[in-house]
Amino acid sequence: MGVPVMKGHPVIVLSSSFSAKSIMIHFYTWQKYKNEKRATR
């Protein structure tokens, strides 16, 4: 719990199943994808 939910991108709150590192990597990948998508437009 305590994980912020991005607009249109619900972050996995099941910390019991996902480690903090996995969430960080997932968030980083999503941020990178969003930046690339914005750049291409």
mmCIF entry with sequence, helices, sheets and N, C-alpha, C, O atoms, coordinates in Angstrom:
data_MODEL
# 
_entry.id   MODEL 
# 
_entity.id                         1 
_entity.type                       polymer 
_entity.pdbx_number_of_molecules   1 
# 
_entity_poly.entity_id                      1 
_entity_poly.type                           'polypeptide(L)' 
_entity_poly.nstd_linkage                   no 
_entity_poly.nstd_monomer                   no 
_entity_poly.pdbx_seq_one_letter_code       MGVPVMKGHPVIVLSSSFSAKSIMIHFYTWQKYKNEKRATR 
_entity_poly.pdbx_seq_one_letter_code_can   MGVPVMKGHPVIVLSSSFSAKSIMIHFYTWQKYKNEKRATR 
_entity_poly.pdbx_strand_id                 A 
# 
loop_
_entity_poly_seq.entity_id 
_entity_poly_seq.num 
_entity_poly_seq.mon_id 
_entity_poly_seq.hetero 
1 1  MET n 
1 2  GLY n 
1 3  VAL n 
1 4  PRO n 
1 5  VAL n 
1 6  MET n 
1 7  LYS n 
1 8  GLY n 
1 9  HIS n 
1 10 PRO n 
1 11 VAL n 
1 12 ILE n 
1 13 VAL n 
1 14 LEU n 
1 15 SER n 
1 16 SER n 
1 17 SER n 
1 18 PHE n 
1 19 SER n 
1 20 ALA n 
1 21 LYS n 
1 22 SER n 
1 23 ILE n 
1 24 MET n 
1 25 ILE n 
1 26 HIS n 
1 27 PHE n 
1 28 TYR n 
1 29 THR n 
1 30 TRP n 
1 31 GLN n 
1 32 LYS n 
1 33 TYR n 
1 34 LYS n 
1 35 ASN n 
1 36 GLU n 
1 37 LYS n 
1 38 ARG n 
1 39 ALA n 
1 40 THR n 
1 41 ARG n 
# 
_struct_asym.id          A 
_struct_asym.entity_id   1 
# 
_struct_conf.conf_type_id            HELX_P 
_struct_conf.id                      HELX_P1 
_struct_conf.pdbx_PDB_helix_id       AA1 
_struct_conf.beg_label_comp_id       ALA 
_struct_conf.beg_label_asym_id       A 
_struct_conf.beg_label_seq_id        20 
_struct_conf.pdbx_beg_PDB_ins_code   ? 
_struct_conf.end_label_comp_id       THR 
_struct_conf.end_label_asym_id       A 
_struct_conf.end_label_seq_id        40 
_struct_conf.pdbx_end_PDB_ins_code   ? 
_struct_conf.beg_auth_comp_id        ALA 
_struct_conf.beg_auth_asym_id        A 
_struct_conf.beg_auth_seq_id         20 
_struct_conf.end_auth_comp_id        THR 
_struct_conf.end_auth_asym_id        A 
_struct_conf.end_auth_seq_id         40 
_struct_conf.pdbx_PDB_helix_class    1 
_struct_conf.details                 ? 
_struct_conf.pdbx_PDB_helix_length   21 
# 
_struct_conf_type.id          HELX_P 
_struct_conf_type.criteria    ? 
_struct_conf_type.reference   ? 
# 
loop_
_atom_site.group_PDB 
_atom_site.id 
_atom_site.type_symbol 
_atom_site.label_atom_id 
_atom_site.label_alt_id 
_atom_site.label_comp_id 
_atom_site.label_asym_id 
_atom_site.label_entity_id 
_atom_site.label_seq_id 
_atom_site.pdbx_PDB_ins_code 
_atom_site.Cartn_x 
_atom_site.Cartn_y 
_atom_site.Cartn_z 
_atom_site.occupancy 
_atom_site.B_iso_or_equiv 
_atom_site.pdbx_formal_charge 
_atom_site.auth_seq_id 
_atom_site.auth_comp_id 
_atom_site.auth_asym_id 
_atom_site.auth_atom_id 
_atom_site.pdbx_PDB_model_num 
ATOM 1   N N  . MET A 1 1  ? 0.850  -1.194  0.000   1.00 0.00 ? 1  MET A N  1 
ATOM 2   C CA . MET A 1 1  ? 0.000  0.000   0.000   1.00 0.00 ? 1  MET A CA 1 
ATOM 3   C C  . MET A 1 1  ? 0.882  1.238   0.000   1.00 0.00 ? 1  MET A C  1 
ATOM 4   O O  . MET A 1 1  ? 2.086  1.167   0.246   1.00 0.00 ? 1  MET A O  1 
ATOM 5   N N  . GLY A 1 2  ? 0.246  2.388   -0.285  1.00 0.00 ? 2  GLY A N  1 
ATOM 6   C CA . GLY A 1 2  ? 1.013  3.621   -0.302  1.00 0.00 ? 2  GLY A CA 1 
ATOM 7   C C  . GLY A 1 2  ? 1.634  3.911   -1.655  1.00 0.00 ? 2  GLY A C  1 
ATOM 8   O O  . GLY A 1 2  ? 2.403  4.862   -1.798  1.00 0.00 ? 2  GLY A O  1 
ATOM 9   N N  . VAL A 1 3  ? 1.302  3.087   -2.658  1.00 0.00 ? 3  VAL A N  1 
ATOM 10  C CA . VAL A 1 3  ? 1.869  3.324   -3.988  1.00 0.00 ? 3  VAL A CA 1 
ATOM 11  C C  . VAL A 1 3  ? 0.941  4.247   -4.760  1.00 0.00 ? 3  VAL A C  1 
ATOM 12  O O  . VAL A 1 3  ? -0.239 3.933   -4.917  1.00 0.00 ? 3  VAL A O  1 
ATOM 13  N N  . PRO A 1 4  ? 1.439  5.374   -5.246  1.00 0.00 ? 4  PRO A N  1 
ATOM 14  C CA . PRO A 1 4  ? 0.596  6.320   -5.981  1.00 0.00 ? 4  PRO A CA 1 
ATOM 15  C C  . PRO A 1 4  ? 0.079  5.715   -7.278  1.00 0.00 ? 4  PRO A C  1 
ATOM 16  O O  . PRO A 1 4  ? 0.788  4.965   -7.948  1.00 0.00 ? 4  PRO A O  1 
ATOM 17  N N  . VAL A 1 5  ? -1.152 6.044   -7.624  1.00 0.00 ? 5  VAL A N  1 
ATOM 18  C CA . VAL A 1 5  ? -1.738 5.529   -8.865  1.00 0.00 ? 5  VAL A CA 1 
ATOM 19  C C  . VAL A 1 5  ? -1.659 6.620   -9.928  1.00 0.00 ? 5  VAL A C  1 
ATOM 20  O O  . VAL A 1 5  ? -2.278 7.675   -9.795  1.00 0.00 ? 5  VAL A O  1 
ATOM 21  N N  . MET A 1 6  ? -0.894 6.355   -10.978 1.00 0.00 ? 6  MET A N  1 
ATOM 22  C CA . MET A 1 6  ? -0.730 7.338   -12.047 1.00 0.00 ? 6  MET A CA 1 
ATOM 23  C C  . MET A 1 6  ? -2.023 7.457   -12.844 1.00 0.00 ? 6  MET A C  1 
ATOM 24  O O  . MET A 1 6  ? -2.858 6.552   -12.826 1.00 0.00 ? 6  MET A O  1 
ATOM 25  N N  . LYS A 1 7  ? -2.184 8.593   -13.551 1.00 0.00 ? 7  LYS A N  1 
ATOM 26  C CA . LYS A 1 7  ? -3.390 8.821   -14.336 1.00 0.00 ? 7  LYS A CA 1 
ATOM 27  C C  . LYS A 1 7  ? -3.455 7.822   -15.491 1.00 0.00 ? 7  LYS A C  1 
ATOM 28  O O  . LYS A 1 7  ? -2.593 7.841   -16.370 1.00 0.00 ? 7  LYS A O  1 
ATOM 29  N N  . GLY A 1 8  ? -4.456 6.959   -15.501 1.00 0.00 ? 8  GLY A N  1 
ATOM 30  C CA . GLY A 1 8  ? -4.597 5.988   -16.574 1.00 0.00 ? 8  GLY A CA 1 
ATOM 31  C C  . GLY A 1 8  ? -3.571 4.878   -16.491 1.00 0.00 ? 8  GLY A C  1 
ATOM 32  O O  . GLY A 1 8  ? -3.357 4.155   -17.464 1.00 0.00 ? 8  GLY A O  1 
ATOM 33  N N  . HIS A 1 9  ? -2.932 4.733   -15.337 1.00 0.00 ? 9  HIS A N  1 
ATOM 34  C CA . HIS A 1 9  ? -1.917 3.684   -15.185 1.00 0.00 ? 9  HIS A CA 1 
ATOM 35  C C  . HIS A 1 9  ? -1.919 3.203   -13.741 1.00 0.00 ? 9  HIS A C  1 
ATOM 36  O O  . HIS A 1 9  ? -1.094 3.644   -12.941 1.00 0.00 ? 9  HIS A O  1 
ATOM 37  N N  . PRO A 1 10 ? -2.843 2.297   -13.396 1.00 0.00 ? 10 PRO A N  1 
ATOM 38  C CA . PRO A 1 10 ? -2.917 1.791   -12.018 1.00 0.00 ? 10 PRO A CA 1 
ATOM 39  C C  . PRO A 1 10 ? -1.677 0.994   -11.640 1.00 0.00 ? 10 PRO A C  1 
ATOM 40  O O  . PRO A 1 10 ? -1.393 -0.047  -12.233 1.00 0.00 ? 10 PRO A O  1 
ATOM 41  N N  . VAL A 1 11 ? -0.946 1.483   -10.659 1.00 0.00 ? 11 VAL A N  1 
ATOM 42  C CA . VAL A 1 11 ? 0.265  0.786   -10.224 1.00 0.00 ? 11 VAL A CA 1 
ATOM 43  C C  . VAL A 1 11 ? -0.120 -0.407  -9.359  1.00 0.00 ? 11 VAL A C  1 
ATOM 44  O O  . VAL A 1 11 ? -1.037 -0.322  -8.541  1.00 0.00 ? 11 VAL A O  1 
ATOM 45  N N  . ILE A 1 12 ? 0.580  -1.509  -9.543  1.00 0.00 ? 12 ILE A N  1 
ATOM 46  C CA . ILE A 1 12 ? 0.283  -2.719  -8.776  1.00 0.00 ? 12 ILE A CA 1 
ATOM 47  C C  . ILE A 1 12 ? 0.541  -2.462  -7.290  1.00 0.00 ? 12 ILE A C  1 
ATOM 48  O O  . ILE A 1 12 ? 1.654  -2.110  -6.897  1.00 0.00 ? 12 ILE A O  1 
ATOM 49  N N  . VAL A 1 13 ? -0.480 -2.639  -6.483  1.00 0.00 ? 13 VAL A N  1 
ATOM 50  C CA . VAL A 1 13 ? -0.362 -2.368  -5.051  1.00 0.00 ? 13 VAL A CA 1 
ATOM 51  C C  . VAL A 1 13 ? -0.055 -3.643  -4.273  1.00 0.00 ? 13 VAL A C  1 
ATOM 52  O O  . VAL A 1 13 ? 0.214  -3.587  -3.073  1.00 0.00 ? 13 VAL A O  1 
ATOM 53  N N  . LEU A 1 14 ? -0.093 -4.796  -4.952  1.00 0.00 ? 14 LEU A N  1 
ATOM 54  C CA . LEU A 1 14 ? 0.170  -6.057  -4.256  1.00 0.00 ? 14 LEU A CA 1 
ATOM 55  C C  . LEU A 1 14 ? 1.653  -6.177  -3.948  1.00 0.00 ? 14 LEU A C  1 
ATOM 56  O O  . LEU A 1 14 ? 2.381  -6.922  -4.603  1.00 0.00 ? 14 LEU A O  1 
ATOM 57  N N  . SER A 1 15 ? 2.088  -5.433  -2.943  1.00 0.00 ? 15 SER A N  1 
ATOM 58  C CA . SER A 1 15 ? 3.506  -5.446  -2.577  1.00 0.00 ? 15 SER A CA 1 
ATOM 59  C C  . SER A 1 15 ? 3.930  -6.837  -2.109  1.00 0.00 ? 15 SER A C  1 
ATOM 60  O O  . SER A 1 15 ? 5.110  -7.184  -2.157  1.00 0.00 ? 15 SER A O  1 
ATOM 61  N N  . SER A 1 16 ? 2.961  -7.625  -1.659  1.00 0.00 ? 16 SER A N  1 
ATOM 62  C CA . SER A 1 16 ? 3.288  -8.963  -1.171  1.00 0.00 ? 16 SER A CA 1 
ATOM 63  C C  . SER A 1 16 ? 3.747  -9.858  -2.317  1.00 0.00 ? 16 SER A C  1 
ATOM 64  O O  . SER A 1 16 ? 4.567  -10.754 -2.115  1.00 0.00 ? 16 SER A O  1 
ATOM 65  N N  . SER A 1 17 ? 3.223  -9.618  -3.520  1.00 0.00 ? 17 SER A N  1 
ATOM 66  C CA . SER A 1 17 ? 3.587  -10.446 -4.668  1.00 0.00 ? 17 SER A CA 1 
ATOM 67  C C  . SER A 1 17 ? 4.710  -9.817  -5.488  1.00 0.00 ? 17 SER A C  1 
ATOM 68  O O  . SER A 1 17 ? 5.490  -10.521 -6.128  1.00 0.00 ? 17 SER A O  1 
ATOM 69  N N  . PHE A 1 18 ? 4.784  -8.497  -5.463  1.00 0.00 ? 18 PHE A N  1 
ATOM 70  C CA . PHE A 1 18 ? 5.809  -7.806  -6.242  1.00 0.00 ? 18 PHE A CA 1 
ATOM 71  C C  . PHE A 1 18 ? 6.755  -7.053  -5.310  1.00 0.00 ? 18 PHE A C  1 
ATOM 72  O O  . PHE A 1 18 ? 6.325  -6.343  -4.401  1.00 0.00 ? 18 PHE A O  1 
ATOM 73  N N  . SER A 1 19 ? 8.043  -7.224  -5.556  1.00 0.00 ? 19 SER A N  1 
ATOM 74  C CA . SER A 1 19 ? 9.025  -6.539  -4.721  1.00 0.00 ? 19 SER A CA 1 
ATOM 75  C C  . SER A 1 19 ? 9.121  -5.075  -5.130  1.00 0.00 ? 19 SER A C  1 
ATOM 76  O O  . SER A 1 19 ? 8.670  -4.703  -6.213  1.00 0.00 ? 19 SER A O  1 
ATOM 77  N N  . ALA A 1 20 ? 9.701  -4.245  -4.276  1.00 0.00 ? 20 ALA A N  1 
ATOM 78  C CA . ALA A 1 20 ? 9.830  -2.823  -4.566  1.00 0.00 ? 20 ALA A CA 1 
ATOM 79  C C  . ALA A 1 20 ? 10.651 -2.619  -5.838  1.00 0.00 ? 20 ALA A C  1 
ATOM 80  O O  . ALA A 1 20 ? 10.359 -1.731  -6.639  1.00 0.00 ? 20 ALA A O  1 
ATOM 81  N N  . LYS A 1 21 ? 11.674 -3.444  -6.014  1.00 0.00 ? 21 LYS A N  1 
ATOM 82  C CA . LYS A 1 21 ? 12.533 -3.299  -7.198  1.00 0.00 ? 21 LYS A CA 1 
ATOM 83  C C  . LYS A 1 21 ? 11.733 -3.538  -8.470  1.00 0.00 ? 21 LYS A C  1 
ATOM 84  O O  . LYS A 1 21 ? 11.912 -2.824  -9.456  1.00 0.00 ? 21 LYS A O  1 
ATOM 85  N N  . SER A 1 22 ? 10.855 -4.529  -8.461  1.00 0.00 ? 22 SER A N  1 
ATOM 86  C CA . SER A 1 22 ? 10.045 -4.825  -9.645  1.00 0.00 ? 22 SER A CA 1 
ATOM 87  C C  . SER A 1 22 ? 9.152  -3.637  -9.983  1.00 0.00 ? 22 SER A C  1 
ATOM 88  O O  . SER A 1 22 ? 9.006  -3.268  -11.148 1.00 0.00 ? 22 SER A O  1 
ATOM 89  N N  . ILE A 1 23 ? 8.555  -3.042  -8.948  1.00 0.00 ? 23 ILE A N  1 
ATOM 90  C CA . ILE A 1 23 ? 7.694  -1.879  -9.172  1.00 0.00 ? 23 ILE A CA 1 
ATOM 91  C C  . ILE A 1 23 ? 8.516  -0.724  -9.727  1.00 0.00 ? 23 ILE A C  1 
ATOM 92  O O  . ILE A 1 23 ? 8.069  -0.027  -10.637 1.00 0.00 ? 23 ILE A O  1 
ATOM 93  N N  . MET A 1 24 ? 9.718  -0.516  -9.185  1.00 0.00 ? 24 MET A N  1 
ATOM 94  C CA . MET A 1 24 ? 10.576 0.565   -9.662  1.00 0.00 ? 24 MET A CA 1 
ATOM 95  C C  . MET A 1 24 ? 10.923 0.356   -11.126 1.00 0.00 ? 24 MET A C  1 
ATOM 96  O O  . MET A 1 24 ? 10.853 1.292   -11.922 1.00 0.00 ? 24 MET A O  1 
ATOM 97  N N  . ILE A 1 25 ? 11.303 -0.880  -11.491 1.00 0.00 ? 25 ILE A N  1 
ATOM 98  C CA . ILE A 1 25 ? 11.657 -1.170  -12.882 1.00 0.00 ? 25 ILE A CA 1 
ATOM 99  C C  . ILE A 1 25 ? 10.442 -0.951  -13.782 1.00 0.00 ? 25 ILE A C  1 
ATOM 100 O O  . ILE A 1 25 ? 10.571 -0.374  -14.862 1.00 0.00 ? 25 ILE A O  1 
ATOM 101 N N  . HIS A 1 26 ? 9.268  -1.405  -13.352 1.00 0.00 ? 26 HIS A N  1 
ATOM 102 C CA . HIS A 1 26 ? 8.049  -1.248  -14.143 1.00 0.00 ? 26 HIS A CA 1 
ATOM 103 C C  . HIS A 1 26 ? 7.731  0.229   -14.331 1.00 0.00 ? 26 HIS A C  1 
ATOM 104 O O  . HIS A 1 26 ? 7.396  0.661   -15.434 1.00 0.00 ? 26 HIS A O  1 
ATOM 105 N N  . PHE A 1 27 ? 7.838  1.014   -13.241 1.00 0.00 ? 27 PHE A N  1 
ATOM 106 C CA . PHE A 1 27 ? 7.552  2.443   -13.315 1.00 0.00 ? 27 PHE A CA 1 
ATOM 107 C C  . PHE A 1 27 ? 8.548  3.137   -14.232 1.00 0.00 ? 27 PHE A C  1 
ATOM 108 O O  . PHE A 1 27 ? 8.166  4.001   -15.022 1.00 0.00 ? 27 PHE A O  1 
ATOM 109 N N  . TYR A 1 28 ? 9.835  2.764   -14.133 1.00 0.00 ? 28 TYR A N  1 
ATOM 110 C CA . TYR A 1 28 ? 10.873 3.364   -14.971 1.00 0.00 ? 28 TYR A CA 1 
ATOM 111 C C  . TYR A 1 28 ? 10.600 3.061   -16.439 1.00 0.00 ? 28 TYR A C  1 
ATOM 112 O O  . TYR A 1 28 ? 10.717 3.939   -17.294 1.00 0.00 ? 28 TYR A O  1 
ATOM 113 N N  . THR A 1 29 ? 10.235 1.809   -16.728 1.00 0.00 ? 29 THR A N  1 
ATOM 114 C CA . THR A 1 29 ? 9.949  1.425   -18.116 1.00 0.00 ? 29 THR A CA 1 
ATOM 115 C C  . THR A 1 29 ? 8.763  2.207   -18.648 1.00 0.00 ? 29 THR A C  1 
ATOM 116 O O  . THR A 1 29 ? 8.780  2.662   -19.791 1.00 0.00 ? 29 THR A O  1 
ATOM 117 N N  . TRP A 1 30 ? 7.712  2.369   -17.812 1.00 0.00 ? 30 TRP A N  1 
ATOM 118 C CA . TRP A 1 30 ? 6.527  3.107   -18.246 1.00 0.00 ? 30 TRP A CA 1 
ATOM 119 C C  . TRP A 1 30 ? 6.873  4.576   -18.498 1.00 0.00 ? 30 TRP A C  1 
ATOM 120 O O  . TRP A 1 30 ? 6.409  5.164   -19.474 1.00 0.00 ? 30 TRP A O  1 
ATOM 121 N N  . GLN A 1 31 ? 7.688  5.169   -17.617 1.00 0.00 ? 31 GLN A N  1 
ATOM 122 C CA . GLN A 1 31 ? 8.099  6.556   -17.791 1.00 0.00 ? 31 GLN A CA 1 
ATOM 123 C C  . GLN A 1 31 ? 8.867  6.710   -19.092 1.00 0.00 ? 31 GLN A C  1 
ATOM 124 O O  . GLN A 1 31 ? 8.634  7.661   -19.838 1.00 0.00 ? 31 GLN A O  1 
ATOM 125 N N  . LYS A 1 32 ? 9.784  5.784   -19.375 1.00 0.00 ? 32 LYS A N  1 
ATOM 126 C CA . LYS A 1 32 ? 10.583 5.834   -20.592 1.00 0.00 ? 32 LYS A CA 1 
ATOM 127 C C  . LYS A 1 32 ? 9.681  5.728   -21.818 1.00 0.00 ? 32 LYS A C  1 
ATOM 128 O O  . LYS A 1 32 ? 9.863  6.456   -22.794 1.00 0.00 ? 32 LYS A O  1 
ATOM 129 N N  . TYR A 1 33 ? 8.701  4.811   -21.764 1.00 0.00 ? 33 TYR A N  1 
ATOM 130 C CA . TYR A 1 33 ? 7.766  4.636   -22.878 1.00 0.00 ? 33 TYR A CA 1 
ATOM 131 C C  . TYR A 1 33 ? 6.949  5.902   -23.089 1.00 0.00 ? 33 TYR A C  1 
ATOM 132 O O  . TYR A 1 33 ? 6.736  6.319   -24.228 1.00 0.00 ? 33 TYR A O  1 
ATOM 133 N N  . LYS A 1 34 ? 6.484  6.521   -21.997 1.00 0.00 ? 34 LYS A N  1 
ATOM 134 C CA . LYS A 1 34 ? 5.686  7.739   -22.090 1.00 0.00 ? 34 LYS A CA 1 
ATOM 135 C C  . LYS A 1 34 ? 6.509  8.859   -22.704 1.00 0.00 ? 34 LYS A C  1 
ATOM 136 O O  . LYS A 1 34 ? 6.010  9.612   -23.541 1.00 0.00 ? 34 LYS A O  1 
ATOM 137 N N  . ASN A 1 35 ? 7.773  8.976   -22.292 1.00 0.00 ? 35 ASN A N  1 
ATOM 138 C CA . ASN A 1 35 ? 8.641  10.019  -22.828 1.00 0.00 ? 35 ASN A CA 1 
ATOM 139 C C  . ASN A 1 35 ? 8.863  9.819   -24.320 1.00 0.00 ? 35 ASN A C  1 
ATOM 140 O O  . ASN A 1 35 ? 8.816  10.780  -25.088 1.00 0.00 ? 35 ASN A O  1 
ATOM 141 N N  . GLU A 1 36 ? 9.105  8.578   -24.737 1.00 0.00 ? 36 GLU A N  1 
ATOM 142 C CA . GLU A 1 36 ? 9.320  8.291   -26.152 1.00 0.00 ? 36 GLU A CA 1 
ATOM 143 C C  . GLU A 1 36 ? 8.055  8.586   -26.952 1.00 0.00 ? 36 GLU A C  1 
ATOM 144 O O  . GLU A 1 36 ? 8.125  9.141   -28.049 1.00 0.00 ? 36 GLU A O  1 
ATOM 145 N N  . LYS A 1 37 ? 6.908  8.217   -26.406 1.00 0.00 ? 37 LYS A N  1 
ATOM 146 C CA . LYS A 1 37 ? 5.637  8.446   -27.092 1.00 0.00 ? 37 LYS A CA 1 
ATOM 147 C C  . LYS A 1 37 ? 5.408  9.944   -27.277 1.00 0.00 ? 37 LYS A C  1 
ATOM 148 O O  . LYS A 1 37 ? 4.938  10.382  -28.327 1.00 0.00 ? 37 LYS A O  1 
ATOM 149 N N  . ARG A 1 38 ? 5.742  10.726  -26.250 1.00 0.00 ? 38 ARG A N  1 
ATOM 150 C CA . ARG A 1 38 ? 5.566  12.174  -26.327 1.00 0.00 ? 38 ARG A CA 1 
ATOM 151 C C  . ARG A 1 38 ? 6.541  12.764  -27.348 1.00 0.00 ? 38 ARG A C  1 
ATOM 152 O O  . ARG A 1 38 ? 6.195  13.697  -28.073 1.00 0.00 ? 38 ARG A O  1 
ATOM 153 N N  . ALA A 1 39 ? 7.760  12.219  -27.403 1.00 0.00 ? 39 ALA A N  1 
ATOM 154 C CA . ALA A 1 39 ? 8.785  12.740  -28.313 1.00 0.00 ? 39 ALA A CA 1 
ATOM 155 C C  . ALA A 1 39 ? 8.390  12.472  -29.768 1.00 0.00 ? 39 ALA A C  1 
ATOM 156 O O  . ALA A 1 39 ? 8.560  13.336  -30.629 1.00 0.00 ? 39 ALA A O  1 
ATOM 157 N N  . THR A 1 40 ? 7.866  11.277  -30.038 1.00 0.00 ? 40 THR A N  1 
ATOM 158 C CA . THR A 1 40 ? 7.501  10.924  -31.407 1.00 0.00 ? 40 THR A CA 1 
ATOM 159 C C  . THR A 1 40 ? 6.356  11.799  -31.900 1.00 0.00 ? 40 THR A C  1 
ATOM 160 O O  . THR A 1 40 ? 6.253  12.076  -33.095 1.00 0.00 ? 40 THR A O  1 
ATOM 161 N N  . ARG A 1 41 ? 5.500  12.233  -30.985 1.00 0.00 ? 41 ARG A N  1 
ATOM 162 C CA . ARG A 1 41 ? 4.384  13.083  -31.394 1.00 0.00 ? 41 ARG A CA 1 
ATOM 163 C C  . ARG A 1 41 ? 4.870  14.508  -31.600 1.00 0.00 ? 41 ARG A C  1 
ATOM 164 O O  . ARG A 1 41 ? 4.080  15.386  -31.949 1.00 0.00 ? 41 ARG A O  1 
# 
